[in-house]
Structures are given as structure tokens and as C-alpha cells.
Amino acid sequence: MGRAKRRLFITALLVLLAAASVSRTNAQQGGPNSLPAIKSRADFDRVSRTYNAETPNPLVHAMFVIDRRDNNKIYYVNSRRYTFHKDFVNGTYLSLERGKEFFENNYLKPNRRFILGTIAYQTAVKRWTFEFWEGDLIPAELIKLTSDVINKTFFEPVAYKPNSLKQEEASASLTGVERVLQSQIADVRSYQGLNLASGIGRIHIIDKLDEHVEIGANEILVLSEVPLNLPPVAGIIVTKPSTPLSHVNLLAKSWGIPNAYIKDADKLLKQYDTWWVSFETRRDQYLIKRADLAQIKEYQRREAERLKLMTPRFNLDEKRLAPLSEQRAASVIAYGAKSANLGEVMNARIPGISVPAGFTVPFYYYEQFAKENGLDDLIAYLRDDQKFVHDPAYRRERLTNLRERFKQGKFSAELRAEILRRVAKDFPDKGLFVRSSSNTEDLPNFSGAGLYDTVPNVRGDDAIIEAVKAVWASLWNFEAYEARERAGIDHSKVFMAVLLQEGINSESSGVMITTDPFDKDNRGTIYISAKKGLGIKVVEGKKIAEQILYRPRTNAVQVLTRSAEDSLLTFDEQGGVREVSISGDRAVLTDEVVRRLVRAASQIKRVFGDRDQDIEWAYMRDQIYIVQSRPYIEGK
């Protein structure tokens, strides 16, 4: 037998063996390799598989392959038999491309032979959708082609669900292609695990959270909306969707407590109100049941062991009003964590980002002000007052009075003159952000995020001095005091520095974290939350911000939710901020800006020894500004 005939014989034998193998598989599993059309739900069920079948949000789906060389022939793949698209393509001898060659030719190149996707039934919105892998760089014309082919061969209308920002942008202007966005699916879900954990606590359903509501450290709160701040608690449940990157949600993460959105939780959990329960949040469901006496005793034992007095570091000898350019991470003992970390980022000279200029009033002047106005004696008296210690309502009232004493206190003439001289010299006619920078932030297992005050866009000599006093006073915010108390921090060793920094009237702003806070296995992922205008409301979490996930493995930008904001904040010419209504397109960031933010976040993480960072950023006139970088503290 000649060499050519031998090759032909071997090829034919391989095909026969493959066909025999497929026949055996068909006999074992039932059903075809694929279908050329789906004419009924029964047809779809023959080739589909289900993820998360035992959860409230099962995803019934099947893969499809469109062969452009064969007149755009579609194969609805038996997805119980073939795990991946390449398995079907290779297994049916449509192509023997494998590995990198298959990946680049069919996911990255615009002029590709195969279009590879998935069709699914979205239970949350009761719609059929088709979608592509998040890293697929499929161009607009192929999205339109896919829509046309599927809707000619499927028994019900099928919409397109983009899985990345690039895919969303590519399909935005397509006519005749109906879309279902991930944000629309998120809008109607009834559950979201914001921090997956378990714990013991007493259920406390709160209709309206105000200053008259007292909160215990052992409580699992059921809230109608995300508050601006909370003292440490045993668990959090909100009845309305919120931004996962709000301060409260991040604090819950750092505390290691279960935290979830549960639609109508105030009604569903009414039977548990005031009862001790065990509460666990999972990815797709939550578990709750009444706790027994043994569980309660074990909880109390662990809490007693956990609370050991923590003394923050401080240096009261430093008197210089140091510019950020002269500060490093080690400056934390005199200028506080926020200021020192920004100095470190500024001096790293990272390409593509800027840290707004500023200078910091060190701890020394806080202590001097407190002594000169008798506030140190008042603080010591309160800490020895048993009613203050044991009566939360009384404690809240006295802390309010203490803050007012700070704001009314006499300010050093020398310090006032030096601050205003610096402002006039370095920031003429500019609004300043007067920002807190204490020694009780970013401690081991204690974030301090959102506990202290920032005064935005401050203009005028008197307003600047009053803002400094307001920031000093915020060291004694009720929520801050409660958080320190429950973390075992020595209140007599807490001090506040004040950073006066050039304000950026940003076009968009937000928060990014150099890890996926909701999936530890998503290594290297960067999570971004954004809104239009100033970023003050992003961290408050009152409305859902735009949420974006960047996955380095696939080099894809995935939009989880679009912004639900109906207004933005901007500088008022007279000082402070004003709210402006917005409508129309809710998209905040482009793919290009997201990738610039991702590069910045990765470089900032390296500056701090590859420790994950919680970064606040602003964007204006094509420039990225970094206004805070703190360690991302994850609960144990």
C-alpha cells in the first residue's frame, strides 16, 4: 500500500472509530450531538444543561456554534455531552484546531470561522438570551449576524446579553438587536450575598434608622436601606439592592459578618424579630434558624477573647504642616493613615495618575486645641461616667455636645495664620477638601472607613478654619466611638490630623478594590464602582452605582450593574456642593478608562508591597486622580 493510500486509510479508520465512539455515547446518554434548530421547549431540553439547579436562580442553557464557512449553519450543541465549544468542534471534526490557535482564531479575531456562544433562559426576567464569553472580542456585525441566525431557528424571540463593557459598547447602536443587560437581571433578583459568612446574633428589624434607634454589637440588623455608617454588628440584611462597595458593605466584609440583600426581608423574617438566630449567607441562598443556648454561650466566649485593648501609634512631637510631597507611609504616626498613604502614592510617581496637592495639620495641633479648650478633661470625665458607658442614648447625646464644644472652641491665632498663609500661597481661588486623617484607621482588623468627616469644596478663610474644627470634632462621631469601643481601641490614645487638599470637581469618581471582594478564587480581579460627578454618594451606597469587574485572565471588562443614580454632585461656586438632576444614558465609564484605572490600581498595589488596596479615585478632563488608598481589610 502506498504512503498516500496509507494516510487515507488511517484517516478513514479514525473517522469510523470516532463515529463508533459517538454512537456508543449516544446510546448511553441519549439525544443527538446537536440540533439544527430549536422548534420547541422539548427540543431545547434535549440539548440543555442547568447550573445552580437547587438555587432560587437556576440557569438553563445550551451552547451554540455558527459555522460561517458553511453558509452560517448553526449547531445547537448537546451541552450535557460537550463541556466546551472546542470539544464539540473537535469531536465532530468541524476543525482540529486546539489550544492557543483555536482560542485566538475564534475569540479574538474579528474575521473568524466559528461564532461560539450560549443561549439561556434568564429566570429573573423571564427572557431567552444569547451571550458570548466575557473575553470574546466579537465585533458588532457578528453580534447582529448571530441575532439574525438564532431568531430564525429558535422557537421564541431571543435577546442579546452582553457580558463585558466592550460587548455592550459594540452592540449599543445595533438596530434590530434587542438587548437584556446584566443590570436589568440584577434589578429583579430577590437575593444577593454581599458578604458570604455565618454568625450568631439577635434579629433586629428596623423600619427607620435614626438617632433614636440603639444598635447592639450582638444584633443582626434588617434595614430598609443601607445607612451611611454603622457600628460593628453581628450581621446586616437590607431589603433593597445597594452598591456592594458602600462603606457599610465593606465594613461588613472587614468584620467578617454575614451581609445580604433579601427582598422583603422585613416581612419574611418577622417571625425571628428579637430572637437569637444562626445566619449564613451563601452565593445563591441564605440559611437562618433559631440559635440554641450552646451556640449563644460559644458566641459570648469568643467575643470576650476577641476584645483586647488596642493602642494606636502616635507622635505628638511633630509640628510641621507638611505637604503631601514630603510624606511617606511611615508618616502615619504624625499625619494619619489617609495623608501618609497619599504621600506614598504621590512619591511613587506612577505614570498616568495624579494625587491632588495638599498639606496636613499633624496630631500635635489636635491635642493642643483639646487642652486649650478643656476638651481633654471633658473626654476623660465622660469615659469615667457610668451612665455614659452603659446608656447608649445618653452617650449619643453627650458625644453630640462634645462635638459642638469642638466647633465652638477657640482656635490658635498662630495656627490659623499659618494655615491661611499656606492656602493663599498654594491654592489661590481654589476649593479645598478638608479631610480627616486619624491614627485609628487601617489598623489590623479595623478599617475605620467612613467613620470620620470630610468637608468638600471649602472656600474662604473662616470656612477653612471651621472645617478644620469640624474634622477634629468628627473623631467623636457616635458611630466612630462605637466602632472603636467594640474593636477594643483605647479612646485616650486617638488623635486626628487634618489634610487640606485641592478639590477635584470630577466628571466621574468612585472606588476600586484590587481583588474581587465577593469571590476569593477570582485572583487578580479588580472591582470598580463608579458614578457621575463627585464620589461622595458612591461610598454611601444609597443608590446602586455602576459596578465593573476586570478579569486579567480573560482581559475582559464586565459590567455587573449600570448606575441607578438620578442626580450627581458638583461644586457650588460659593462653596460646598450642589445636586444636579441627570437623565438619559447611565453608562459612566468607557472600556478605555476602565483599563487605565485597572493599570493604576495594579501599580498602587505594588507600591504597598502587593497588599490589596481599597482606592478612591476621580476622573476629570482625561486625568485620573487618586484621593485615597488604604489596605483592603477582609474579615477572617
N, C-alpha and C positions, 0 to 999 in steps of 0.2 A: 504494500500500500504506500503511495507517495506521501510526501510530507504535507502537501495541501489537503489531500483527501483525509489524512490522519487528523489534522486540525478540525476539518469539517465534521468528521465522525465524533471527535471528542466533544465539540460544541453541541452537536445534536444529542449526544448522550447526557450531557449536563442539563440540557433543556428538559429531556424526558425525565431525568431524576428529579429536577425541580418540580415538574408538573405532577409527578407521583407524590412528592412530598406535600404539595399544595392540596392534592386530592385527599391524602390522609388527614391533613389538618382540617379540611372542610368537613370530612366525615366525622371528625372528633368534635369540632366546635359548632358546626352548622353554619349556613349562610355563605354568601359569595365573598370574594376578595374585595369587591367594590360594586357599586351600582352606578349606572349612567345618569340616573335621575331619581329624585325622591318624590313619589307621587302621593304619599300618604304618611301619616304618623307611624303606621305599621312598617313602612319601608325604612323610615329613619331609625326606628327601634332595632331593626335588623343589623345596623352597622354602628350604632352609637354606644358610648360608654358613659358612666356617671361618676363624677368626682363629688366628694363630700355628700354621699348619699344619705348619711344619717344625721345631717345638719339641717338647720332652717333654710339654707341656701344651696341646695344641690345644683350641680351644673351638668346637664345632659348635653353631650356634644359628640361631634364626629369630625375627623379630618377630611379635607378635600384636596385634590391635586388637579390643576388645569394644565394640560399639555399644549402649549402654543404652537408647537410644530405639527400637531395633529388637528388643525382647524379648531383650536381652543376646546378640545374634548375635556370634559370634566369627569373625574372619578370621585365618587363619594366613598371614602375608604372604610373598610370594616375596621373600626378603631379598637375593637376588642382583640383583634388578631395582630395588628401592626401598632407598635407603640409610637413610632416616629414616621414622619413623611418619607425619610430616606429608606426606611425598612420596606415600605410599600413600593417605592420607585425601584429599588434594587431587587426586591423579591419578585416583582412582576417583569423584570428585565426591560423596563422603560429606559433605564440608564444604569450603568455600572459605576458612575461617579461616586466617590466616597470622600469622607473626611473634609479637609480644607477645600478641595476642589468643588465638592458638592455645595458646601456652605457658601463660598464666595459667588459661585455661578448662579445660585438660586435664592440667596437672601440679600446680597449686597449689590449685584449688578442690575442696572435698570433694564437692559435688554436680555432677559433671562428666558430659558425654555419653560421652566415649570413655575407656576404660581402655587404656593403652598400655604394653606390656611386651615381654619377651623370654623365650623358652623355650630352654634349652640342656642339653647333656649334659655333666655335670661328670666329666671323665675321672678325676680324683683320687679321687673317692668312688663312681664308677660309678652315678650317680643323675641322673635328669632333674629339672630345677628350672625354676621361673619366677621372674622378678625384674623390678623396676622401676628406672628411672633413679634414681641416688642422691639427686637433688634433689626427687624426687616426694614430695609430702606426702599421699599416698594414705591414707585412713582405714582403720581395722580392718575395717569392714563391706564395703568394696570389695575388700580383700585376700581376705576369705572368699568373696565373690562370684566373684572371679577363680579361686580354687582350685576352686570347685564347677564352674564352666563348663569349665575346662581338663580337669579329671579326668573329665568326661562325654564329652569329644570327643577325647581323646588315647589312644593305644593302650597306654600304660603309666602307672603312677602317677607323679605329678609333685609334688614338694615345693616349698615356698616358700623362696627365698633372699633375706633382707633385705640391702639394700645401704647402709643408714645406720642410725644409732642410733635415729632416730625410727621408722623402719620396723620395726626389731627390737622396740622398746618397744610399738608399736601391735599387733604380731602375737603378743606373748608369751602372752596369755591366750585366744587363739582356740582353740576346740575344733574338731576335725576338720580342722585345717590342719597337716600335717606340715612341719617346717622343716629346712633344711640351712643352717647358719651358715657364714660365711666362715672362721671359726676352725676349723671341722671340716675344711674343704677344705685349709686351711693345715697341719693336723696330719699329713696323709698325703703331702704333697709330698716329693719326693726332692731338690729343689734350690731354693735361694733365693740370688740375688745380693745380698749385703748392702752391698757397695760395688763398683760397676762400674768396673773399671780393668784394666790389664795391667802385667806386670812380669816380671823375671828373678830367679830365686833357686834355692837348693838345697832340695829337698823334705826335710823332717824329720818323720817320723811319730812322735808321742809318745803312748804308751799312758797314762802317768800323769805329769802335770806337777807336779813338786815341786821342792824346793830343790836337789836333786842334778842336775837337768836344766839344762844350759847351752844358751843360745839365742844364735845369731849374728844380726847385722843383715842378713846375706845369705840368711836362711832363709825358706822358705815352710812354715809350720807346719801340720801336720794333727793336730787336737786332738779328744779325745773330748768335751770340754765347754769352754765359754767360761771362761777364767781371770779372776780379779779384775783383774789387771794384766798387761801385757806391755811389755817394751822394744820400741822400733821394730824391725820385721822387714820382710821383702820381700813377705810375703803371709800370709793366715790362711785356713784351711779348718777348719770344725767339722763333726763327724759327727752332731750332734744340733741340732735347732732351738733358737734363742735369741732373746732380745729384741734387735732391731736397734738399740735405743738404749742398750745396755750401754756402759760406758766403753770397753771394748776395741773394740767395733764403731765407736764414734765416733772413737776414736784412729786406727783403720784408715782412716776417712774423711779425717781431717786429714792423715794420712801419704800419702794418695793411692795406697794399695796395694790389690790385688785381695783381696776378702774374701767368703767364701761359705759357706753351709751345703750340704754334699753328703752325702747319706745313704750310710753305709758307705764313706766316703772312705778310711778306713784300709785297707780291703781293695781297693777299686777302684784306688788309687794306689800300692799296694805295690811295683809294678814300678819306680816312679820314686824310691823312698826313697834318699836321699843324692845323687841326680843333680841337676845344674843343669837347670832347665826354664824355658820361657816359659809363663806362666799368665795367662789372660784370663777375666774374669767378665763375662758378658753377662746381659741381663734374663732369658732363658729357658734359657741353657745356659752351660757353661764350655768353654774350649779349653785343652789342655795338651799340650806336646810337649817333647822334649829340646832344650836350647839348644846352639847351635854356638859355637865359640871366638870368633868375631867378636862375637856377642851378649854374651858374658861380658866381653870386653875393653871394650866400649862401656859396659856397666853399671858396671864399675870406674872408668872415666874420669869418668862423670857423678857418681859418689859422691865422688870426690876433689875435684871442683869444688864440690859442694854443701856440704861440711863446712868452713865458715869460722867462726872463733871468734866467738861472740855474747856480749856483756857486758850482763847485765840492769841496769836502772836501780835505784838505791837512795839513800836518805838516812838516814844514821846519826846525825843531829843531833836528830831529833825524839824527845822523851822522854815526851810526854803519852800517858796511857792514854785515848784519845779515844773518846767514844761514837759510834755509827754516825750519829747525827743531825748530828754535826759533820764528817762525812767526805763527800768528793765523789770523782769518778773520778780527779782529779788527786792524791788522797791515796795513790795506788798506790805511790809511791816510798818511803813510810814505813810503810804499813799493809798492803801487798799487794793483789793484784787482787780477791780474793774480798770482802774487807772494804770496799774503796773502791767497788766496783760496787754493793754493797748500800746503802752510804751514798747513792750517787747515786739509786738507786731509791726509797729512803725519802724523800729530799728532793724527789722529783718529785711526791709526794702524789697518786698515781694513785687515782682512785675505785675502790672495790670490792676493793682488796688491802691487805695489811698486811705490813710487814717486822718480824719479831720484834726487840725491842730488844737491844742488846748494846754492848760496848766492846772495844777492841783494844789489845793489848800490841805496840808497834811493834818494828821490826827492831833498834833500839838495844839492847834488853834481851837479844835472842838473842846478839848479838856480845859483850855484856858477860859473859853466862853462859859462853860458849865460852872467852873469855880467862881468866876467873877460875878455871876448872876445867882449864886447859891443853888444851882440846879443839881450839883453833885450831892449836896446834903439832902435835897428832896428825894432824889433817886434812892439813896441809902435808907431814908425813912420809909419809903414805900416798900422796899424789899423786906423790911422788918415788920411791916404792918400785916398782922394775921388776916385781917379782913381782905386786904389787897391780895394776899397769897391764895385765899380759899374761896373768894367770891368773884367769879368772872365778870358779872355785871358791874360790880364796884370797880374792879380792875380796869375794865374798859373805860369807865368814866374818869378815873384818876389819870390814866395814860393820855386821854384827850386833854385834860387840864395841863398835864406836863408838857405836851407838845405846844400848847398855847403859850405857856411860860417861855419856852424856847423862842417862839416867834416874837414875843414882846420884849425879849431880853436886850440889854444894852450891848452894842457891837463896838469892838475896839476901834478907835479912830485911826490908829496906825495901820491895822489890818485892812480897814475899809479903803484907806488911801492907796495902799499897795495893790489891792485887787483892782480898783478902778483905774489905776495907772497902767497896769498890765492890759486891761481890756481896751483902753483907749489907744494904746500903742499897737497891739497885735490884732485887734478885732474892731476897728472903727466902723460904725454904722452896720454892724452885723448882729443878727440874733444869736444868742448863745443857748446851748443846752447846759443847764446846771444839774449835775448828775451825782448820785450817791456812789461812794466807793468805800465800803466799810471793811473792817477786819473780820467780819462774821459772814463772809461769802466764800463759796468754793472751798469749804473745809471738808475733811474726809467724811463722806456720807452725809454731807449737809450742803445743799446748793445755795440757798438764800435767794434764788431767782424770784424777782417780782416783789420782794418784801419791803423795799425802800423806795423813796420817791425820786423822780426826775422832773424838773420844771423846764418845759420846752420853749424855745424862741423867746428868751428873756431880753428885753431892751430897756435901757435907761438905768442910771446909777442906783436909784433907790430900789428898783425892781430886782437888780442883781443881788444886792445885799439881802433883801428879803428872801430871795430864792435860796441863798446860802443857808440862812437860818431855817428855812422850811426843810431843806435836805438834812441838816443836823437833827431837826426835830423828828424826822421820819425814822430815826434809829429806834424810836419808842412807839412806832405804829403797833396797834394791838396785835395784828397778825404776826408781825415780826417778833414781838415779845413772846407770844405763844409758841411760835416755831422754835425759838432759841430755848425756851423753857423745856419743851418736850424733847429737844435734842441734847439736853444736859449741858448747855453752854453757860458759862459764868457771866452773868449780866454786868458785873462790876468791871469786867475787862473788855467791854465792847466800845469801839470808837468809830467815828465817822469822818472820813476825808471827803472833800468836795471837788469834783472835776468840772471846770468851766471849759466848754469845748464848742468850737464853731458849729453852728447848726446847719444841717443839710436839708433843704426843702425838697425832699426826694420825690421823684416821679413814681417810684415803687420801692418797697422795702419789705423786710421780713427776717426770718430766722432760718438757719440751716444747721444740720447736725451731721457730723462726719461718720454716721453709722445709721442703720435702719433701726429706729427705737422700738419697732414692733416685730422684728424678725431677726434674731441673733445670727441665724445662718446666712443672712444676706450680707456677706462680708464685703467691705469696701464700698457699700452703697452710701449715697449722700441724699439726705432727705431735706427738701426745701419747702418752706411755707412763705407765701408772698401775698401782698395786696398792693393796690394802687395808693399813692400818696405816702404820708408819714406812717411809720410802722407801729405807732402806739397801740392800735387796736388789734394788730396781729397777735401779740403776746397775750392780750386779754381773752381772746377766744370767744368773743360774743357772737361773731358770725364766722362761718366756715371760710377760711382763706383758700387761695389756690395752693394745692398740695402736689408736689412733684417728687418723683423718685428717679435718681440716676443710678443705673446699674453698670458698673465698669466692665463686668464680664460680657455684657451684650452691647456696651457702648450706646445704650438707649436711654432716652428721656421719656419717662412715663408720667402722664398727668393722671393723678388719682381723683382730684376734685378741682373744679373751677371755683373762683371766688364767688361767695354769695353776698358780698358787700354791696350795698346800695348807696354808699357815700364814701368819701375819702377825706382825710385831714390834710390841711395845708397851712403854711404860715399866715398869720394875720399881720398886716403891715404895722399895726400898733403894738404888736407883741402877742405871745400866746398862739393858739391855733384856732382855726375855724373849720367847720364841717361843710362839705360841698356835695350835693347830690350827684350821682353818676347813673348812667343807664347805658344800654347797648352792650357791646362786646365785653364779656367778663374776663377774657384772657389777659393775664398780667405779664408773663414772661415769654420771650421767644426762645426757640431752641438754642440760638447763638448765645443769648445772655445766660441761660441756664448753664451752658458749658463753661462760660467764663467764671461763673460763681463756683462751679464744681472745682475748677483748677485752683481758684483762690482758697477754697476750703481745704483742699488736699495739702496745699503749701503751708497754710496756717497750722494744720495738724502736725506737720513735720517740725515747725518752729517750737512746738511744745512737746517734743520728744515722742511724737506719734501717739500721743494720748488724744482720744476722741474729744472734739470740741463742740460746744453749743455757741454758735456765732450769730450775731445780729449784723445785718448789712443794709445798705441803702444804695439806690441807683439813681443817678441824675446826670443828664447830658452825656451819656455814653461812658460814665465813670462809675466804677464800683467803689463804695466806701465801706470800711469795716468800723463799726461803732462799739462792738463788744466781742470778746472771745473768752469763754470760761470753760473749764473742764465739764464734759458731759458726765454727770454722775448718775449711774444706773443702780437701782436698788438691788440688794442681794436676794 
